[in-house]
């Protein structure tokens, strides 16, 4: 039992350490009503407002990436299980290219 607790604690420390290394600071402008909501949530969950805001932004960005619509074009880019897969002509490829370019700059 104790070994499992220690392993979980070490895993948590490792994850936290990795996350801290990737953190950067940036200025965010919010309206007063949203700031009050952030501060109320932070107080409710006993978290620093900056941590709560970072989690909200991260979760929202993941949700946006998951829900970006696929817009099929006319060009077939591959065939999977006998079905043609058409080039995405929506905003997803533009976003993915910009993200890759910005990640390379880091």
N, C-alpha and C positions, 0 to 999 in steps of 0.2 A: 504494500500500500504506500509506504513512504517513498519507495523508489519511483513509483508512478507520479506522485506529487512533485518530486524533485525534477523528473523528466519534463512534466508539464510546465513547471516554473522556468526551466532552462529554455524550453521551446518558446515560451512567451517572451523571455528576455531577448532571444535571438530574433524573433519577429519584430519586436519593438526596436531593437538596434538597427535592423535593416531599414525599417520605415523612417527612422530619424535621419539616417544617412541620405535619404532621398528627398527630405523636406527642404523647401525653399520658402522664402518670405515674399509676399506680394501685397500690394495695397488693394483693398476692395471697397468700393463705395456702395453703401446700402441706404435704402430709405429708412426712416425712423421706425416705421411699423415692423419691418423685417428685422431690424436690429433688436427690437423689444422681443420678438419671437425667439431669436437666437439666444438672447440672454435668459429668457424664461426657460427654454429647453435646457440650457447649460446649468441653470440653477436646479431644475427638476432632476436632472441626471447627475448632478455633482461633477460636471466636466468643465474644463476651461473652455470659454466660448470659441477660442481659436481652433481647438481640437474638434469641437462639434461642427463648426463651419467647414473645416477641412473634410470631415467625414461626409457632410451633406453635399459638398461640391463633388467629391469623388464618386459617391453613389449616383448622383444625378448624371454625371458624365458617362458612367458605365451604362446607365439606362438609356441615354441618348444614343450611344454607340449601338446598343442592341436594337433600338427601334428606328434607326435610320432606314428609310424605305429603299428597297431594291427597285430600280426602274430599268426594266429590260429594254435594250436597244435592238437594232436589227442584226447586229453582227454576232454570229455564234463563236464563242471562244473555246468551247470544249463540249464533249458529249459525255454524259454520266448515265450509266445504265440505259443506254439507248435514247436518252432524252437530251435535246440540245440545251445548253446553258448559254444564255445571251449576255453580252457585255452590259454591265451596269452603267447607264448613262445619267444616273442621278448624282446626288452630291456625295455619296459615300466614297467613290474613288478619289474625288478631289480632296475630301477630308483625310483619307488614309495616306495620300501622297504628301499632304502638308504635314501631317503628324510624323511620318517617316523622315521628312526633310528636317523638321525641327528637332527630332530625337538625335539625328546625326550631328547637329550643331552642338549638342550638349556634351 
